[in-house]
Amino acid sequence: MNSAPLIGVLAIQGAVREHIALLEAAGAKAMPIRHAADIPKVSGIVLPGGESTTISKLAVIDGLMEPLREAARSDVPMYGSCAGMILLADRILDGRPDQQTIGGIDMTVRRNAFGRQVDSFEGGIDLEGIPGGPYPGIFIRAPWVEEIGASIEVLGRVGSGAAEGRIVAVRDRNLMATSFHPELTGDTRVHQYFVEMVRQTA
């Protein structure tokens, strides 16, 4: 078992450096993924936040979409935050008609479910399997999960407010996703959880 697995971060948009820093703080090695040839080098993949339609479009143009889908089908562990959650969803509400996803998680995700940029907020989220108290969830034009398939494990829900009960963290075998941005918190617990997923697969 590799004690320091190599994990790639899709480097199209979003807080790539921040994800790399937290992955390394959580005990992994990390590298940006810019080309399809980078994908076979890594044992796990992180899909950062950003604008999901832009990331999707550029992934297709850059020849990354199909290799990423093949990696997901081959049980390569993947973690998506915010826009990354949308990329891992099998179904999208309020997406562009031509928007593509990697897919793999049997869920329906609503884009920008929490509102516009001005509606961004931070709130504590209790996460299954991640000890240490509520996680500081940072939500920026975030999606939420409307529906899940029978195989999906719910890791976290909004605990209070108008969105109380909404699903914001899920896992399906080797794929996991959160509506929020752990890479912006400095809290390594979500990344530690994912690194351990990668270690177990390796």
N, C-alpha and C positions, 0 to 999 in steps of 0.2 A: 504493500500500500504506500502510495506517495504521500509523505507527510506535508509536502508543500506543492499541491497540484497547480498546474498552470491554467489560469482562467483568462479568457479573452473578454474584452469589453467592446461591443460594437461602436465604432468610432465614426458615426455619421453625424450625430447631433447629441446635445445633452452634456451632463456633467461627467465626462469620461475620466478625467484626471481624478475627480473625487471618488468615483467607484474604484479605480485602481488603487488609490491610497487606502481605502477601507478594506479592500480585499487583501492587500499586503499586511495591513495591521491585524487582519483576522487569520494570518498564517499561510496565505497562498502566495504564489507568484502570479503576476498579472501583466497583460500586454494588450494594446489596442488591436482590434480587428478592422482592417481597412480593405482587405482583398479576400476573395474566396479562398486563396491558397493559405490564408492564416487559420481557417477554421479547423482543418485536420490536426493542427499543432496543439490545440487546447483540449482540456478535459471538461471544461464547462464554459458557459457563455452568459454574459450579462447584457441585457438590452436596456439602455438608459432611457430617461425621460426625454422630452422634447415635444415636437409637433408630429403626431403619429402619421398624418398623411404625407408629410414631407419625408420622414424617415422611410416610410413604405415606398414612396416613389423613387427615392435615391437608392434604396436597396435593390430595387428592380433594375435601375439604370446601371448600377455598379456590378451587377451580376452576383449579388449576395443573397437574394431572396430564396432562390431554389436550394443553394447549399445550406442555408439556415433551416429550411424546411426539412431537408434530408437529415440534418443533425438532430432535429427534434424527433423525427420518425425513428432515428437510430438510438434514442434514449440518452443522447448527450444532455446532461443537466443544463437547464436554462433558468435564469431569473430575470424577470422584467419589472421595472419600476415605472409607474405612471404610463407614459406612452408605450413602454415595454409590455405592460399588461395588455394593452390594446393589441399589440403585435402578436401576442401569444393566444389571443382569443379566437375561437372558431367562428364567432358571430359578433357583429358590431351594430349598435343602434346609433343613429345620427352620424354615421360615417359618410364619406364621399362614395358615390356609386361605383367608382373605379378603384376604391381603396382595397389593397391586398394586405393579408396578414400571413405570418408564419403559421399560426394556428397551433393546435396540439392540446389546448386546454378546452374541455367541453363546457364552455360558458358563453353567455351573452353579456357584453360589456357596453355600457352607455358612455360615449365620449362626453367630456366636459360636464359630467353629471352634477358636480358641485357648483357650477357656475363659471363666470368669466374670471379673468386674472384678478380683478378687484375683490373677488369672493374667496381668494386663497386664504388658508387658515392653518393653524397648527393645533393638534389635539392628541391626547394620550390614547393609545390603542393597546388593548390587551391581546397578545399574540400567543396562540397555542404552540407549545413546544419551545418557547423563547422566554426563559425566566428573567427576573430582574425588575418586574413591575411594568407599568404601562410604557409603551414605546412612543417616543415623540414623533408622531406622524405629521409630516409637512405635506399639505395638499395644495397643488398649484394647477388650476384648470384640470382637476383630476377626474378620472373615470370612476364608476363603481360597477359592481357586478349585479346584473339584473336577474340572471338565471344561471343555475349550475346543473351539470349532469350528475348522475348517481355516484360516479367515481371521485368526485371532487371533494377534497378536504378543505373546510373553511378554517383559515388560520386567524382571521380577525374581522371584527365588525365595528362600526361606529357605535360608541357607547352612549351618546347623549345628543341632544339637539334635534334639529329638523330632519337630519339624515340618520337618526338612531336606528340601529339594526342593519344598515346597509353593509354589504360584504365588501371589504377593502383589502383582503389578503387571502390567497388561495394556494393550494398545492394539488397537483395531479401527477402522481408518480415522481418523475425527475424534473417536472416543470413547476415553477412557482412564480407568483406575481403579487405585487402590491400596488394599490392606488397611489400610495405616498412615496416620498423621496428619502429613503434612509441615507443616501449618499450625502445629503445636505446637513446631517445632524451631528456627525462625529461619533455617533453611537454605533459600534461595530456589531451589535448582536444579530441583526438580520444577515449581514455578510458572513458572520461566523456560522450561522445556520446553513447558509448556502454552501459555504466551503466544506462543511461536514457532509452535506449531500453529495458533493463532488467526490470527496474522499471515499465515501461508501460505495459509490459507483465504480471508481477506479479500482 
